[in-house]
Amino acid sequence: MISSVVLTGYLDDVLHERFRLIKTSYNDTFKPDEDIISMIPTLYWTRDNKNPLINSKKGAYIVIRGHLESDSVIGLYILAETIQLSK
């Protein structure tokens, strides 16, 4: 099973005080003029709510390297090992 991921997107809402939704989009192959938007829950590696992933402003561009994990409430999410935010 592949579990290492690299994700790029924009910061969106905070979920359950520790998770941050990352908004990504891509073009639909069958409808090139339409974008498909995904909201991907992400948790910072420290697993607390005092980290740059939670404290950065909504809409900031982010690059994340991490791996997949699962939670009984959230389901599948990305555990961010390294992040890089735009200024």
C-alpha positions in Angstrom: 0.0 0.0 0.0 1.3 3.4 -0.9 1.2 5.8 2.1 3.6 8.6 1.3 2.0 11.6 -0.3 2.8 15.1 -1.5 -0.1 17.5 -1.5 -0.5 21.1 -2.8 -3.5 23.2 -2.2 -5.0 26.1 -0.2 -5.8 26.1 3.6 -9.5 26.0 4.3 -11.5 25.5 7.5 -10.3 23.9 10.8 -12.0 20.7 11.6 -12.3 19.3 15.2 -9.8 21.8 16.5 -6.7 19.7 15.3 -7.4 19.0 11.6 -7.1 21.5 8.7 -8.9 21.0 5.4 -6.7 21.5 2.4 -8.6 22.5 -0.8 -7.3 21.1 -4.0 -8.7 21.2 -7.5 -8.0 19.7 -10.9 -9.6 19.7 -14.4 -12.3 17.1 -15.2 -11.0 14.9 -18.1 -14.5 14.7 -19.7 -15.5 18.3 -19.0 -12.3 20.4 -19.4 -14.0 23.7 -18.5 -15.0 22.4 -15.0 -12.8 21.9 -12.0 -13.2 19.0 -9.5 -12.6 20.3 -5.9 -11.4 18.0 -3.0 -11.3 18.9 0.6 -8.6 16.8 2.3 -8.3 16.6 6.1 -4.7 17.1 7.3 -3.1 16.8 10.8 0.3 18.3 11.7 2.8 15.7 13.1 2.7 17.1 16.6 -1.0 16.2 16.8 -1.9 19.3 18.8 -3.7 22.5 17.9 -0.7 24.9 18.4 1.1 24.5 15.0 1.7 26.5 11.8 -0.9 24.4 9.9 -3.7 25.6 12.3 -2.4 29.1 12.9 -1.9 30.1 9.3 -4.6 32.1 7.5 -7.3 30.6 5.4 -6.5 30.7 1.7 -2.7 30.4 2.1 -1.0 28.2 -0.5 0.7 25.1 1.1 2.9 22.2 0.1 2.7 19.2 2.4 4.8 16.0 2.5 3.4 13.3 4.7 1.7 10.0 4.8 -1.8 8.5 5.1 -3.4 7.6 8.4 -7.0 6.9 9.5 -9.2 8.1 12.4 -12.4 6.7 13.7 -14.2 10.0 13.3 -12.5 11.7 10.4 -11.7 8.7 8.3 -8.6 8.8 6.0 -6.4 11.9 6.5 -2.9 13.1 5.8 -0.4 13.3 8.7 1.9 16.3 7.6 5.5 15.6 8.3 6.8 18.8 6.6 4.9 21.8 5.3 5.9 24.9 3.3 3.6 27.9 3.3 3.5 30.8 0.9 3.9 34.2 2.3 
